[in-house]
Amino acid sequence: MKISIQWQDQFGHWKHYQMMHHLPGAYRTAKQRATRTEKRHRLVDEDGRLLDLVEP
């Protein structure tokens, strides 16, 4: 399964950051980046379904 990590810009648009294949690793990456950048991140599967939303 492909998991896309996306981040939300100041205008509310979602931007692509990275594609990963391992869900726990993708969550760890999104969590660390959300904390570092203080921006909301989300994990989306290849069909466009929301898997998780990560708040900073």
C-alpha positions in Angstrom: 0.0 0.0 0.0 1.3 3.5 -0.9 0.8 6.2 1.7 1.1 9.8 0.8 2.2 12.4 3.4 0.7 15.8 2.8 1.0 19.1 4.7 -1.5 22.0 4.9 -0.3 25.4 3.9 -1.4 28.7 5.4 -4.3 28.9 2.8 -5.7 25.5 3.8 -4.5 23.7 0.6 -2.9 20.3 1.0 0.6 19.9 -0.5 2.4 16.6 -1.3 5.5 15.9 0.9 6.5 12.3 0.5 5.3 8.8 -0.6 6.0 5.8 1.7 5.0 2.1 1.8 5.1 1.5 5.6 2.3 3.0 7.7 4.1 3.2 11.0 7.1 4.8 9.4 4.9 7.2 7.5 3.2 8.2 10.8 6.5 8.7 12.5 7.8 10.9 9.7 4.6 13.0 9.6 4.6 13.4 13.4 8.2 14.5 13.5 7.7 16.9 10.6 4.5 18.4 12.1 6.2 19.1 15.3 9.2 20.6 13.6 7.3 22.8 11.1 4.3 23.4 13.3 2.0 22.6 10.4 -0.9 20.0 10.1 0.0 16.8 8.2 -2.2 14.0 7.0 -1.7 10.4 5.7 -3.7 9.5 2.6 -3.8 6.1 0.9 -3.5 5.5 -2.8 -7.3 5.7 -3.3 -7.4 9.1 -1.6 -8.9 7.9 1.7 -7.7 9.7 4.9 -5.8 7.4 7.2 -4.7 9.8 9.9 -4.5 13.5 10.6 -1.5 14.7 12.6 -1.6 18.0 14.6 1.6 19.7 15.7 
